[in-house]
Amino acid sequence: MKNRYIFFKKLFPNYLIIFIKDNKYKTIGIDLNLLKYRTLEDISYIIVDEQNKIEIYEAKVNNYPFYLYQEFLLNLIEGIIR
């Protein structure tokens, strides 16, 4: 799954990459923290099934970079506090 994630992330750098396995959503890397924002309608994401068929969901305004920076800052602050 890691190689597939890297491949799709290089093709679609500003998209949330989600894999479906056993009818569950899974992801790795940076996108693991951003999976909770998938339900919002302002982030673009790609769903990849087990046979590498992709479904692309594009938002009118893609806020992927905003959520990425937000999660980075939250993780930074949590690391300082602990």
Backbone as CSV, one residue per row, in Angstrom:
resi,resn,N_x,N_y,N_z,CA_x,CA_y,CA_z,C_x,C_y,C_z
1,MET,0.826,-1.189,0.000,0.000,0.000,0.000,0.871,1.255,0.000
2,LYS,2.049,1.178,0.596,2.909,2.349,0.676,3.379,2.781,-0.713
3,ASN,3.748,1.830,-1.556,4.195,2.178,-2.904,3.056,2.784,-3.724
4,ARG,1.869,2.245,-3.574,0.710,2.801,-4.287,0.414,4.208,-3.798
5,TYR,0.534,4.433,-2.495,0.305,5.765,-1.937,1.306,6.767,-2.514
6,ILE,2.564,6.407,-2.536,3.593,7.304,-3.066,3.338,7.602,-4.535
7,PHE,2.958,6.586,-5.306,2.673,6.775,-6.728,1.530,7.768,-6.933
8,PHE,0.407,7.555,-6.259,-0.744,8.440,-6.426,-0.483,9.826,-5.844
9,LYS,0.317,9.913,-4.789,0.614,11.208,-4.194,1.468,12.055,-5.127
10,LYS,2.350,11.413,-5.883,3.151,12.161,-6.856,2.300,12.616,-8.037
11,LEU,1.303,11.827,-8.405,0.406,12.226,-9.486,-0.559,13.322,-9.049
12,PHE,-1.060,13.222,-7.830,-2.063,14.158,-7.306,-1.581,14.706,-5.962
13,PRO,-0.670,15.678,-5.962,-0.095,16.134,-4.691,-1.065,16.897,-3.793
14,ASN,-2.078,17.548,-4.343,-3.019,18.326,-3.529,-4.348,17.613,-3.339
15,TYR,-4.306,16.310,-3.306,-5.501,15.500,-3.086,-5.275,14.583,-1.893
16,LEU,-6.328,14.304,-1.194,-6.318,13.317,-0.126,-6.415,11.948,-0.790
17,ILE,-5.477,11.059,-0.531,-5.445,9.732,-1.147,-6.021,8.735,-0.142
18,ILE,-7.111,8.064,-0.552,-7.801,7.116,0.327,-7.884,5.768,-0.385
19,PHE,-7.564,4.697,0.332,-7.671,3.352,-0.194,-8.845,2.651,0.466
20,ILE,-9.555,1.834,-0.312,-10.643,1.027,0.238,-10.149,-0.411,0.339
21,LYS,-10.233,-0.959,1.539,-9.882,-2.355,1.763,-10.867,-2.913,2.782
22,ASP,-11.545,-3.964,2.418,-12.561,-4.582,3.268,-13.642,-3.583,3.665
23,ASN,-14.056,-2.751,2.714,-15.083,-1.721,2.896,-14.737,-0.720,3.993
24,LYS,-13.451,-0.495,4.222,-12.992,0.503,5.185,-12.027,1.443,4.480
25,TYR,-12.066,2.709,4.870,-11.157,3.702,4.312,-9.839,3.654,5.067
26,LYS,-8.747,3.598,4.313,-7.421,3.577,4.920,-6.514,4.509,4.143
27,THR,-5.574,5.083,4.831,-4.566,5.924,4.214,-3.334,5.921,5.095
28,ILE,-2.258,6.497,4.598,-1.019,6.554,5.369,-0.390,7.932,5.174
29,GLY,0.689,8.162,5.853,1.436,9.399,5.682,0.692,10.606,6.227
30,ILE,0.881,11.705,5.562,0.273,12.963,5.971,-1.247,12.890,5.909
31,ASP,-1.744,12.148,4.948,-3.191,12.076,4.747,-3.925,11.384,5.883
32,LEU,-3.213,10.646,6.713,-3.851,9.973,7.850,-4.499,10.984,8.786
33,ASN,-3.846,12.120,8.997,-4.405,13.165,9.854,-5.520,13.937,9.164
34,LEU,-5.531,13.932,7.837,-6.513,14.717,7.087,-7.762,13.920,6.719
35,LEU,-7.798,12.652,7.054,-8.941,11.805,6.696,-10.237,12.312,7.318
36,LYS,-10.170,12.950,8.462,-11.374,13.454,9.132,-12.020,14.611,8.373
37,TYR,-11.281,15.257,7.488,-11.835,16.377,6.720,-12.520,15.930,5.430
38,ARG,-12.516,14.642,5.149,-13.121,14.129,3.926,-14.607,14.417,3.859
39,THR,-15.277,14.448,4.981,-16.715,14.679,4.988,-17.074,16.109,4.620
40,LEU,-16.122,17.020,4.783,-16.370,18.396,4.363,-16.323,18.459,2.843
41,GLU,-16.993,19.418,2.284,-17.072,19.479,0.833,-16.052,20.433,0.230
42,ASP,-15.026,20.800,0.980,-14.038,21.728,0.448,-12.635,21.125,0.378
43,ILE,-12.561,19.809,0.272,-11.278,19.141,0.092,-11.439,18.100,-1.017
44,SER,-10.486,18.080,-1.926,-10.521,17.120,-3.024,-9.848,15.828,-2.573
45,TYR,-10.416,14.705,-2.979,-9.835,13.433,-2.586,-10.015,12.399,-3.683
46,ILE,-9.207,11.354,-3.597,-9.222,10.254,-4.553,-9.412,8.971,-3.768
47,ILE,-10.328,8.144,-4.230,-10.543,6.839,-3.615,-10.014,5.778,-4.572
48,VAL,-9.121,4.923,-4.069,-8.494,3.870,-4.859,-8.939,2.542,-4.288
49,ASP,-9.506,1.680,-5.136,-9.926,0.373,-4.640,-8.792,-0.645,-4.802
50,GLU,-9.080,-1.898,-4.489,-8.056,-2.939,-4.506,-7.529,-3.240,-5.906
51,GLN,-8.303,-2.918,-6.926,-7.892,-3.167,-8.313,-7.326,-1.914,-8.970
52,ASN,-6.985,-0.917,-8.178,-6.423,0.362,-8.615,-7.364,1.170,-9.505
53,LYS,-8.649,0.973,-9.349,-9.623,1.839,-10.012,-9.789,3.064,-9.117
54,ILE,-9.737,4.230,-9.738,-9.802,5.443,-8.937,-11.096,6.195,-9.187
55,GLU,-11.555,6.845,-8.139,-12.687,7.769,-8.207,-12.174,9.105,-7.692
56,ILE,-12.332,10.128,-8.507,-11.829,11.449,-8.149,-12.988,12.348,-7.753
57,TYR,-12.885,12.935,-6.586,-13.865,13.897,-6.102,-13.180,15.249,-5.996
58,GLU,-13.607,16.182,-6.819,-12.990,17.505,-6.830,-13.919,18.516,-6.173
59,ALA,-13.377,19.267,-5.260,-14.126,20.333,-4.593,-14.045,21.600,-5.434
60,LYS,-15.042,22.454,-5.275,-14.996,23.729,-5.992,-13.794,24.542,-5.554
61,VAL,-13.559,24.574,-4.265,-12.374,25.223,-3.711,-11.652,24.166,-2.885
62,ASN,-10.465,23.777,-3.343,-9.712,22.738,-2.657,-8.900,23.357,-1.524
63,ASN,-9.280,23.035,-0.291,-8.584,23.551,0.881,-7.604,22.532,1.464
64,TYR,-7.121,21.628,0.638,-6.154,20.633,1.104,-4.914,21.289,1.715
65,PRO,-4.297,22.280,1.035,-3.114,22.911,1.655,-3.424,23.588,2.991
66,PHE,-4.600,24.199,3.114,-4.990,24.842,4.369,-5.077,23.824,5.501
67,TYR,-5.756,22.700,5.262,-5.885,21.672,6.297,-4.539,21.023,6.607
68,LEU,-3.690,20.913,5.603,-2.358,20.358,5.808,-1.548,21.233,6.753
69,TYR,-1.543,22.547,6.525,-0.837,23.470,7.405,-1.467,23.504,8.791
70,GLN,-2.773,23.432,8.855,-3.474,23.438,10.136,-3.078,22.228,10.974
71,GLU,-3.068,21.052,10.374,-2.681,19.842,11.107,-1.212,19.887,11.507
72,PHE,-0.366,20.431,10.631,1.049,20.561,10.972,1.231,21.441,12.204
73,LEU,0.541,22.576,12.224,0.657,23.484,13.369,0.082,22.866,14.642
74,LEU,-1.037,22.148,14.530,-1.605,21.490,15.708,-0.652,20.441,16.266
75,ASN,-0.022,19.660,15.367,0.945,18.660,15.824,2.178,19.314,16.442
76,LEU,2.593,20.451,15.913,3.725,21.179,16.448,3.417,21.693,17.854
77,ILE,2.239,22.256,18.034,1.839,22.777,19.347,1.687,21.644,20.356
78,GLU,1.103,20.524,19.945,0.970,19.383,20.852,2.332,18.831,21.249
79,GLY,3.281,18.857,20.319,4.633,18.383,20.631,5.349,19.289,21.613
80,ILE,5.086,20.575,21.551,5.716,21.525,22.463,5.115,21.403,23.864
81,ILE,3.812,21.195,23.916,3.121,21.116,25.210,3.508,19.843,25.955
82,ARG,3.702,18.752,25.268,4.023,17.474,25.941,5.408,17.418,26.441
